[in-house]
Amino acid sequence: MPTFDMHNIANLVGQLGGNHQQAAQQLSSLGDQQIDPTDPQHASALKQMGVDPQQLQNGGYDQHLDDQDQPGFQGYQPGQDISQQSPQFSGDPMQQAQQYGQDSSMTQSGQGQQSY
């Protein structure tokens, strides 16, 4: 069964519009560098992050994972401490909230967003 680097999972959460910073913390707390979607503990954590373990295992997120290998991808980088990185994702609500000085928790729930 395939396993996935924790950096790839944190990036996937960010690419899907989820809270990648919270995912990075949660992944770090698992203590494993490789995430196995068939492992019950890992599968539960993936679900909490908004990633379907079955879809991950069956290749449903392959395009997102392939995008991480493209030049200029500014997500979490392997070989570096995940907690010390500041990745950037296009359309990232966490980053947009910081840019506009809003509380990111409000942005996640859809409240507090400004319309232009």
C-alpha positions in Angstrom: 0.0 0.0 0.0 1.3 3.5 -0.8 2.3 5.9 1.9 2.5 9.6 1.6 5.0 12.1 3.1 3.5 14.4 5.7 4.6 17.4 3.6 2.5 16.1 0.7 -0.6 15.7 2.9 -0.2 19.2 4.4 0.2 20.5 0.9 -2.9 18.6 -0.2 -5.0 20.1 2.6 -3.8 23.6 1.5 -4.5 22.9 -2.2 -8.1 21.7 -1.2 -8.6 25.0 0.7 -8.3 23.6 4.1 -6.4 24.8 7.2 -2.9 23.6 6.2 -1.3 25.1 9.3 -3.6 23.0 11.6 -3.0 20.0 9.4 0.8 20.4 9.7 0.5 20.6 13.4 -1.7 17.5 13.5 0.6 15.6 11.2 3.6 16.5 13.3 1.9 15.2 16.4 1.4 11.8 14.8 5.2 11.4 14.9 5.4 9.6 11.5 7.0 11.1 8.4 5.0 8.7 6.2 1.2 8.7 6.3 -0.6 5.4 5.6 -4.2 5.9 4.6 -5.0 2.3 5.6 -3.7 2.9 9.2 -6.8 3.6 11.4 -5.1 6.4 13.3 -3.8 8.0 10.1 -7.1 7.6 8.3 -9.0 9.3 11.2 -6.5 12.2 11.1 -6.9 12.5 7.3 -10.7 12.6 7.6 -10.4 15.4 10.2 -8.3 17.4 7.7 -10.8 17.0 5.0 -8.9 14.3 3.0 -10.7 11.1 2.1 -8.3 8.3 2.9 -9.9 5.9 0.4 -9.7 8.5 -2.4 -6.1 9.2 -1.4 -5.3 5.5 -1.5 -7.0 5.0 -4.9 -5.3 7.9 -6.7 -8.1 10.4 -6.5 -5.8 13.2 -5.5 -3.0 12.4 -7.9 -3.3 15.6 -9.9 -2.9 17.6 -6.7 0.1 15.5 -5.7 1.6 15.9 -9.2 1.2 19.7 -9.0 3.4 19.7 -5.9 6.3 18.5 -8.1 6.0 21.4 -10.5 8.6 24.2 -10.5 7.5 27.2 -8.4 5.2 25.2 -6.1 5.4 27.1 -2.8 3.9 24.6 -0.4 5.6 22.7 2.4 9.0 21.4 1.3 10.3 17.9 2.2 13.5 17.8 4.2 12.6 20.8 6.3 10.8 21.0 9.6 7.1 21.4 8.7 6.4 23.6 11.7 9.0 26.1 10.6 7.7 26.7 7.1 5.3 29.3 5.7 3.8 27.8 2.5 1.7 29.8 0.1 -1.4 28.4 -1.7 -3.4 30.4 -4.3 -6.8 31.2 -2.9 -5.6 30.3 0.6 -8.2 31.7 3.1 -5.6 31.7 5.9 -3.2 33.8 3.8 -5.9 36.2 2.6 -7.1 36.8 6.1 -3.5 37.7 7.2 -3.2 39.9 4.1 -6.3 41.9 4.9 -5.8 41.8 8.6 -8.8 39.7 9.3 -9.2 36.9 11.9 -8.6 33.7 9.9 -11.0 31.7 12.0 -13.8 34.0 10.8 -12.7 33.6 7.2 -12.8 29.8 7.5 -16.5 30.0 8.4 -17.2 32.4 5.7 -18.0 35.3 8.1 -16.0 38.5 8.1 -15.1 38.3 4.4 -15.3 41.5 2.5 -17.0 41.6 -0.9 -15.7 43.9 -3.5 
